[in-house]
Amino acid sequence: MKPADGPTPRLRFPEFRNAGPWEVKRLGELVTTITPPKKLQTTEYQPSGRFPIIDQSPNAICGWTDDESALVEADFPVVIFGDHSCVVKLADFPFAQGADGIKILSPAENIDGQFLFLLLEASPIEQKGYNRHFSELKEKLIPFPLKASGEQQKIADCLSSLDALIRAEGERLGVLKNHKRGLMQRLFPRPGETIPRLRFPEFRDAGPWEVKRLGELVTTITPPKKLQTTEYQPSGRFPIIDQSPNAICGWTDDESALVEADFPVVIFGDHSCVVKLADFPFAQGADGIKILSPAEKIDGQFLFLLLEASPIEQKGYNRHFSELNEKLIPFPLKASGEQQKIAHCLTSLDDLIQAQGARVEALKAYKRGLMQRLFPQEAG
């Protein structure tokens, strides 16, 4: 394809709107591959060290090493491509290659490394099993403006600034989640204890909590039917809940499948050990969940949060409800209001976490949309 016939992005910065179409070349013409001095095996990864290790996993850094002789020599930044995973990363710092399966790509003089990374991120190679994909990547057509014009750098700076914002908001989300975990550890007693380390002022002299087996505090509810995964719909009148990590796994219009209960109820994944709270009518999806209706003396939301704070450890794909049934549950008197105060506190924090998570996802969606407009559609 000649430059004159090249593609043009739908969105350009004002100073480049009359700059004409972009050039197009095969990726193989725009990069050279770098051979590392050695490839560290996963058994050599350390939890800390002087130098980061990069492999084809989704993690930006997968481990650390003190082995200076393993460092890749390059003019940074370089683009990292997971030959099996199709993961694309940018490295602008010295690193060591971890295990096998990545290609280290040094950009040619006419293309900016950060620009190339973002373009490949916007138009990824589709992973096809555990095959090698670099031969396909080498043939991929890469549209790009003249580097001398400054347009590549402007696009890279714009999207990198957005990445920095996403990271910052993601870190705030992580702080909120960590705060909730730490708060739960203090608001609920440690195993074998009956008094939490942190209590609201009005309950500090209320004495120890009661302890009972979970089986004494709940009754199991049998659903009218269990919908198979083939019956899940992408939309409908009623949500479906199963033992997957998703709060809602599908939808149905089958009113006869609705679980009858005094909501809220606690949902336990018998195989997955996932715990959920349902305070709305729903249908059970497939097999593998236990629907637990709390007794009068325990608040459903409080019980859910306590089980979330002290989960059953998943042991393969076994059933775990018999273990949960015997789990010792500490709880204060419901009439005192302490259960509800704890539940309200942690639920308010959940609302903040959910709002922050939605903000992060909105920024990611905005970035995806922006990349689709800043890079020509011919990029794929």
Secondary structure, DSSP 8 states (H G I E B T S, - for coil): --GGG----S---GGGTTS---EEEEGGGTEEEE--S-EE-GGG-BSS-SEEEE-SSSSS--EEE--GGGB---SS-EEEEETTT--EEEE-S--EEESS-EEEEEE-TTS-HHHHHHHHHHS-----TT---HHHHHH-EEEE--GGGTHHHHHHHHHHHHHHHHHHHHHHHHHHHHHHHHHHHHHS--TT-SS-S---GGGTTS---EEEEGGGTEEEE--S-EE-GGG-BSS-SEEEE-SSSSS--EEE--GGGB---SS-EEEEETTT--EEEE-S--EEESS-EEEEEE-TTS-HHHHHHHHHHS-----TT---HHHHHT-EEEE--GGGTHHHHHHHHHHHHHHHHHHHHHHHHHHHHHHHHHHHHHS-GGG-
